[in-house]
Amino acid sequence: MTLETISAARSFGGTQCVYRHQSRATGTPMTFSLYLPPQATGGTPLPVLYFLSGLTCTHANVTEKGGYQRVCAELGLILVAPDTSPRGEEVADDDAYDLGQGAGFYVDATEAPFETHYGMYSYMIDELPELIGASFPADPRRASLTGHSMGGHGALTIALKNPSLFRSVSAFAPIVAPSRVPWGEKALAAYLGSDRAAWRRHDAVALIEDGARVPEILVDQGTSDSFLERELKPELLAEACAAASIPLTLRMQQGYDHSYYFISTFMEDHLRWHMARLLA
Ligand SMILES: N[C@@H](CCC(=O)N[C@@H](CSC=O)C(=O)NCC(=O)O)C(=O)O
């Protein structure tokens, strides 16, 4: 697999890079950012945290506004931020911001016109970890997931479905039950079709109800998030985790909204929380 370097910039003694590669999962070029901390030259493979972004985002939103570089440099943690969908003129799209390019929902689409390129689930569980392991001093046995909103949905569902691949999972303002909210109902119908049984395999609350387990979950959620009641519904995750005895730390952060000001405020907590579990 060939990686094309798009940019590389020194940051807190490490390097903030952006790469592009041809993806077999999407059949398109895919771009991701990767922060390589200073410890990367030490000869010991480093743990990796994947940050999955939300609707309308590329790799760039968290890279430029997430504020993770200083703490990743201190901890010796690689952070990888993939794009949120395949992109290109030949890739199916939609005029709305919450479907199509920039809104891949981390599923493998089965429905036309999206099934040709929208392979974001396979990209995340197979191709990207393999590429990172082969190209960087990363320890494939020490990988974790976090994400925001649609990306929080991606992090939770991918971790619940693949507990042997990812050691820990957290999320910022995640869509916890896409089968039961407008963003998710629209996207899952378009990508997976009308059979709601297929949706349950990409719905964190439904996965937990159906027996999927992770050791614990950390979620931060702003109380002034304009999407809180209609799209996010963290209380549904709290109910499912309680019923399944999954320890959930759900922190309702007073006055915070859905933006990267919220994410960057609590990013350090998430990095340290994951690092403790990646080193355990
Ligand atoms: N109508 C808005 C909605 C887009 C938006 O708020 N996107 C969020 C993620 S929402 C859930 O996945 C986001 O992260 N935006 C990028 C940013 O840098 O803030 C719109 O179209 O703007």
The ligand as a Gaussian input file, in Angstrom:
#p B3LYP/6-31G(d) Opt

LIG

0 1
 N      -26.241000      22.016000       9.959000
 C      -24.905000      21.947000      10.418000
 C      -24.649000      20.553000      10.922000
 C      -23.246000      20.090000      10.818000
 C      -22.560000      19.902000      12.155000
 O      -22.920000      20.445000      13.168000
 N      -21.547000      19.046000      12.116000
 C      -20.824000      18.731000      13.327000
 C      -20.986000      17.282000      13.580000
 S      -22.696000      16.919000      13.784000
 C      -22.803000      15.223000      13.937000
 O      -22.209000      14.404000      13.379000
 C      -19.363000      19.110000      13.130000
 O      -18.483000      18.541000      13.734000
 N      -19.119000      20.126000      12.291000
 C      -17.793000      20.552000      11.930000
 C      -17.164000      21.596000      12.808000
 O      -15.971000      21.893000      12.566000
 O      -17.807000      22.098000      13.744000
 C      -23.994000      22.413000       9.317000
 O      -24.179000      22.034000       8.151000
 O      -23.070000      23.148000       9.623000

